[in-house]
């Protein structure tokens, strides 16, 4: 009998957690959960609205509750975590205990090139008023601060090449193989 698995994709915003997670789940025939969307559905507000109305601490409580729910509902699930999810006390320990954590890694330049796109800025209120250069510096600072948390992941995967459908599908196949063999 094959054990069910939960795979948690972690990494900085713009590293491709959702972009890669959805086709990966389809390929494996698993359920896909974007943790931010899950939270939005649970509370009836966008993540941006939760931040603006109730503050980050409230959002992080909702995030922890959502993470626990998703983690305990059982496997064969790909979970795209928010970039800050691993930073909260106990979250990496929970994810590593109940599933497989995968740190999606891309260069500062690649992440920045994704985040400066208008549709990405619109989804991320912290980026709206920043210049491209300021976004790049924010990525550098953010990665430096978050790397100690991301390094706790069981697996690492290069998510540099997700710029077209073929690259996404090829990456999903490679990541599926990595997960299957973990």
C-alpha positions in Angstrom: 0.0 0.0 0.0 1.4 3.4 -1.0 1.4 6.1 1.7 -0.4 9.4 0.9 1.8 12.4 0.7 1.5 16.1 1.3 4.1 18.3 -0.5 4.6 21.9 0.7 6.2 24.2 -1.9 8.0 27.0 -0.1 10.1 29.9 -1.3 10.1 33.7 -1.9 7.2 35.4 -3.7 7.6 35.0 -7.5 9.6 31.8 -7.3 6.8 29.8 -8.9 5.0 28.0 -6.2 1.5 28.3 -7.8 2.8 28.4 -11.4 4.6 25.0 -10.8 2.2 23.6 -8.2 -0.9 23.5 -10.3 0.6 21.5 -13.2 2.5 19.3 -10.8 -0.7 18.4 -9.0 -2.5 17.7 -12.3 0.4 15.5 -13.4 0.4 13.5 -10.2 -3.4 13.4 -10.0 -3.3 15.1 -6.6 -5.2 17.9 -5.0 -3.7 21.4 -5.3 -4.1 24.1 -2.5 -2.8 27.6 -2.8 -2.7 28.5 0.9 -3.4 32.2 0.4 -6.5 31.4 -1.7 -7.6 28.8 0.9 -7.4 31.6 3.6 -9.3 34.0 1.3 -12.1 31.4 0.8 -12.3 30.7 4.5 -12.6 34.3 5.6 -14.3 35.8 2.6 -11.7 38.5 2.2 -8.6 38.9 0.0 -5.2 38.5 1.7 -4.7 42.2 1.0 -8.0 43.1 2.7 -7.1 40.9 5.7 -3.8 42.7 6.0 -5.3 46.1 5.7 -8.3 45.5 7.9 -6.9 43.3 10.7 -3.1 43.5 10.3 -0.4 41.0 9.6 -0.6 39.2 13.0 -4.2 38.3 12.3 -3.3 37.1 8.8 -0.5 34.9 10.2 -3.0 33.3 12.7 -5.3 32.5 9.9 -2.4 31.2 7.9 -1.3 28.9 10.7 -4.9 27.6 11.1 -5.2 27.0 7.4 -1.8 25.2 7.3 -2.9 22.9 10.1 -6.2 22.1 8.4 -4.5 21.3 5.1 -1.8 19.3 6.8 -4.2 17.2 8.7 -6.7 16.5 6.0 -4.4 13.9 4.5 -2.2 13.5 1.6 -1.8 13.4 -2.1 -1.9 17.2 -1.9 0.4 19.9 -3.3 0.3 23.0 -1.1 1.7 26.3 -2.4 2.6 28.2 0.8 2.9 31.9 1.1 6.4 33.3 1.0 6.2 34.1 4.7 4.6 30.9 5.9 7.9 29.2 6.8 8.9 32.1 9.0 6.2 31.7 11.6 7.1 29.7 14.7 6.4 26.0 14.3 5.4 26.1 10.7 8.5 24.5 9.2 8.4 21.9 11.9 4.8 21.1 11.2 5.3 20.8 7.4 8.5 18.7 7.8 6.7 16.4 10.3 3.6 15.7 8.2 4.9 16.0 4.6 7.7 16.9 2.2 8.9 20.5 2.0 10.4 21.7 -1.2 12.3 25.0 -1.5 11.7 26.4 -4.9 14.8 28.5 -5.8 15.4 31.1 -8.5 17.9 33.9 -8.8 17.2 37.4 -7.6 17.2 38.6 -11.2 14.6 36.0 -12.2 12.3 36.6 -9.2 12.6 40.4 -9.8 11.8 40.0 -13.5 8.6 38.2 -12.5 7.6 40.6 -9.7 7.9 43.7 -11.8 5.2 42.5 -14.2 2.0 44.6 -13.9 -0.2 41.6 -13.0 2.2 40.5 -10.3 2.5 44.0 -8.8 -1.3 44.2 -8.7 -1.5 41.0 -6.6 1.1 42.1 -4.2 0.3 45.3 -2.3 3.8 45.7 -0.8 5.2 46.1 -4.4 2.7 48.6 -5.8 4.6 51.8 -5.1 8.1 50.4 -5.6 10.4 51.0 -8.6 11.9 48.1 -10.3 15.2 48.8 -8.5 13.5 48.9 -5.2 11.7 45.6 -5.9 15.1 44.0 -6.6 16.5 45.3 -3.4 13.5 44.1 -1.5 14.0 40.6 -3.0 17.7 40.6 -2.0 16.8 41.7 1.6 13.9 39.3 1.8 15.9 36.3 0.6 18.7 37.1 3.0 16.2 37.2 5.9 14.3 34.1 4.9 17.0 31.8 3.7 17.6 30.3 7.2 13.9 29.2 7.2 13.8 28.0 3.6 17.0 26.0 4.2 15.0 23.7 6.6 13.2 22.2 3.6 13.9 18.6 2.9 14.3 19.1 -0.8 15.4 22.0 -3.1 14.3 22.5 -6.7 15.5 25.0 -9.3 12.5 27.0 -10.4 14.4 29.4 -12.7 12.8 28.2 -15.9 9.0 28.7 -15.7 8.6 31.3 -18.4 6.6 29.3 -20.9 4.2 26.3 -20.8 6.9 23.9 -22.0 9.4 25.0 -19.3 6.6 24.7 -16.7 5.6 21.2 -17.9 9.2 20.0 -18.0 9.9 21.4 -14.5 6.7 19.7 -13.2 7.9 16.4 -14.6 11.3 16.7 -12.9 9.8 17.8 -9.6 7.3 14.9 -9.7 10.2 12.5 -10.1 12.1 14.1 -7.2 9.0 13.9 -5.0 8.2 10.3 -6.0 11.7 9.3 -5.1 11.8 11.2 -1.8 
